[in-house]
Amino acid sequence: MKKPRVCVLRTDGTNCDRETGYAFERAGGDPHLVHVNQLRAGKKKLTEYQILVIPGGFSYGDDVHSGKILAVELTSFLKEQLQEFVDSGKPVLGICNGFQVLVRTGLLPAAKMGDIRTTLMHNDSGRFECRWVHLRVEDTPCIFTRGLAGRVLHFQAAHGEGKFYTDAQTLAGIEAGKQVVFRYSTSNGDPTSIYPHNPNGSLAAIAGICDPSGRVLGLMPHPERFVDLTQHPNWRRQQFHEPHGLPIFRNAVAYAQEM
Ligand SMILES: NC(=O)CC[C@H](N)C(=O)O
């Protein structure tokens, strides 16, 4: 079966592009690092790819707000191309800085460029948090977490502006639409707002959301960090058959191949 071409979008300050590309390679995809300037210059087009991922990092040095300048750049110069990619039903994944970008373009939660309803604020601790976190996977239409509902995954989180926040009406809509995909939890899967299990104080312990179709996903923790699991703090206690994040990439590749 043909390997789906994955656009791994990068710009100045992106720093998780190579491991994100590796994760898609491990999952059976064909990753390509694409600088936003190549899209702006028309040298490459999003239609050439079947999956789009915006990786983690410090795009444009996190000036103004994490992800803000790249979001304004995408909304200002690539709005039609991005909206067309999303409307065509192709999977879109934003990891950490990438999630911040998707929220600040409006592609999350509503999959509509310019419809900005939520934000990711500075952590309650007021500092950069870098730690392992447990995530409970909720039962949602998200195509990236097929088969994972109810599981408790263990990912690395590393961010300064990860606190999910929105107004009561938008939160009610996200909950009713089953768009909350990951919640910070204790090791036995109880959602929690208690630090450090919840490293940033996110509303409703939200660590990641999808759009109503389930084809656009953003999350703050890093599923692409396939660390050497024998160095994992829980290696002895938890049987790791494979990196916890790999199924997310495999599901995206499988979905793109089904299209
Ligand atoms: N690992 C990342 O992508 C970090 C995102 C962003 N730079 C922050 O600190 O919140």
The ligand as a MOL file (V3000), in Angstrom:
LIG
                    3D

  0  0  0     0  0            999 V3000
M  V30 BEGIN CTAB
M  V30 COUNTS 10 9 0 0 0
M  V30 BEGIN ATOM
M  V30 1 N 7.7920 21.7740 23.2430 0
M  V30 2 C 7.1280 22.8090 22.6700 0
M  V30 3 O 6.6700 22.7250 21.5410 0
M  V30 4 C 7.0040 24.0930 23.4830 0
M  V30 5 C 5.8900 24.9980 22.9890 0
M  V30 6 C 6.0700 26.4310 23.3990 0
M  V30 7 N 7.3830 26.8980 22.9590 0
M  V30 8 C 5.9160 26.5600 24.9290 0
M  V30 9 O 6.9110 26.6880 25.6180 0
M  V30 10 O 4.7850 26.4970 25.4200 0
M  V30 END ATOM
M  V30 BEGIN BOND
M  V30 1 1 1 2
M  V30 2 2 2 3
M  V30 3 1 2 4
M  V30 4 1 4 5
M  V30 5 1 5 6
M  V30 6 1 6 7
M  V30 7 1 6 8
M  V30 8 2 8 9
M  V30 9 1 8 10
M  V30 END BOND
M  V30 END CTAB
M  END
